[in-house]
C-alpha cells in the first residue's frame, strides 16, 4: 500500500509543478510545447506501475530520468 501512496504522491507533485511552471510563463508561445512535453512525461509516470509488472521498470526509469534532465 505504501508503494501506491508514493506513486500517487509523485504524480500529484509532478502535476503541481507543471501547472506552476505553465502559469509562470509570460506568453503563450512556449506554453503549448511545455504542455505537450509535460503530458508525455505524465504518461510515463502513469505507466510506471504497469512497466514494473512486466519487468520493464528499469528501462522506463532510465528513460524518465534522461527526459527530465
N, C-alpha and C positions, 0 to 999 in steps of 0.2 A: 504494500500500500504506500510505503514511503517513496517508491520509485514513481508512482502515479502523481503524487503531490509535487515531487521535484519537476516532473515533466510539465505539469500544468503551470507551475511557477515560472519555468523557463519560457514557456510560450507567452504567458501574461507579461512578463518583464520585456520580452522582445517586442510585443505589440505596443507597449507603452513607449519604449524608446523610439520605435519607428514613427509613431504618431507624434511624439515630441519633436523629432528632427524634421518631420514633414511640415509641422506648423511653424517652425522657426525659419524655414526657407523664405526669403523675401519675395520671390516671384514664382510664377507657375512654370518657368522654363525647365527646371530640373525635377520638379515635383513628380511628374509622370514617370520619369526614369527611376527615381527613388522608390516610388510605389511598386513599379514592376520588379525591380531587384529585391525589394523587401518582401514581396509576395512569393518570389522564388525561394528565398531563404525560409519563409514561413512554411512552405510546402515541405521543405527538407526537415524542418523541425517536427512537423506533424507526422512525417513518415519514419522518424527515428524508432519508435516502438515496433513498427512492423518490420523494419530492417533488422532489429535485434532478434526478432523471432526467426527470421530467415538466415541469420548468420552473416549479414552484410553490414553490421553496425560499425565495424572499424573503418571500412572504406567510406561509408557515409559520414562518419565523424571526421575523417581526414579531409574530405571534400568540403564539409561545412566550415571547418577551421580555415581552410585555404580561401574560401569565398569571403569570409568575414574579415580577413586581414586586409 
